[in-house]
Amino acid sequence: MMLESSLEKLAQQILAFDEASLASLWGKYRQRMEQFEPTKEWEKAVIIFFIINAVRAKNHIFNEQIMKQKRQVEPEKPPKIKPVLRLVKS
C-alpha cells in the first residue's frame, strides 16, 4: 500500500510537469541512456527518459481521444446535393 501511494504521488508530480519542458530534455536523456555505464546516474537517466516518453504517450492518447469525442458529438453535415434543374424556355 505504501508503494502504491508513493507511485501515485510521483505520478501526480509528473503530471504537473510541462510537456514542452520535458520535450526539451528528451534528447539529453536519450543520449545519456545510449551511452551505457554501470552507474546509478545511467540508471536514473534511463528512468527519466522513459518518464518523458510516458508523458508524451499519455498526451498523444489523450488528444486522440478528445478529437474522437469531438467528431462523435458534432452532427454530421448532410452531403451537398446539386438540385436537378431544367432549362425552361420562356
Secondary structure, DSSP 8 states (H G I E B T S, - for coil): -HHHHHHHHHHHHHHTS-HHHHHHHHHHHHHHHHS--SSHHHHHHHHHHHHHHHHHHHHHHHHHHHHHHHHHHS----------------
